[in-house]
Amino acid sequence: MNKEATVQQVQLMGHRIRRLRRKNKLTQPALAERVGIPPSDLSRIERDELRVSLDILIRIVAEFNVGLEELMGKPSDGPRGRRR
């Protein structure tokens, strides 16, 4: 994957977080509280205006039980831990 494609994947991460949050029927304030950030920061992350730290990213993937690959836009083989 070239550098430009990698940047595009990272830029879409916020949209993927929003999709997971909505799929799990969580509000921004509820998810923000669970991962320990202000709701305004989560809003900016979802709009790709704020880069998410690795620490927060780890909390988000744990909350949704997904792999980091899913947030990066790479195909997943199902729930975390069930790779082929």
N, C-alpha and C positions, 0 to 999 in steps of 0.2 A: 504494500500500500504506500503510495507516495505521500509526501508531507501535506499537500493540499487536501487530499482525501481524508487524511487523519484529522486535520483542522475542521473540516466539514462535519465529521462524525462527532467530534467534541462539541461543536456548536449546536448539534441537534440533541444533545444529551438532556437538556432542560425539557424539551418537548416529550422525550421518552419518560422522564420522571413525572411530568404532568399526566401523561397517559396512564402510567401505573397507579398514580394517586387516585385518579378518577375511576379506574377499573376496580380499585379496592374501596371505593366509596368513602374516601377521606377528604376532608376539607384541608385547605392550606394550613390553617392554624393547628389542626389536629396532627398533621404530619410534621409540621415544624416543631411542635412540642415533643413528639416522639423522638425526633433526631437531634433535638437540643439547639435549634436555631430560631431566630425571630421569624415570624411569618413573612415580614417584608423581604428578608433575605431569600426565603424559599420562592417567593413570587418573582424576584429578580433572577434566580437560578432557572426557573421554569421559562422565563422569557429570554434566556441565554444572555442576560446582561451582567451576570455575576458568575465567575468561575467557582465551581464547587471544590472545596478542599478534599484531599484524599480521606481524611478522617470522617467528614460528613458523608462522602460518597460511600464509604464502608458501612456507615449506619443506615443509609438509604437502601443499599442492596440487601442488608440483613433484615430490614423492616419488611421488604417485599419478597424476601427469599428468592432472589434472582441472582444471576451471575453478573459480574461487571461487564461481561461481553454483551449482554442484552442492552445495557445502557449505552454501550459504545456502538451499538448497531450491528453487531456481529451475530450470526445465527446461533441459537442455543439448542441443545438437544433435550430440553425439558427442565424440570426443577434442578436447582443447584445440587451437585453431587452425583448426578446421573448422566455423566458424559459417556459417549461411546468410544 
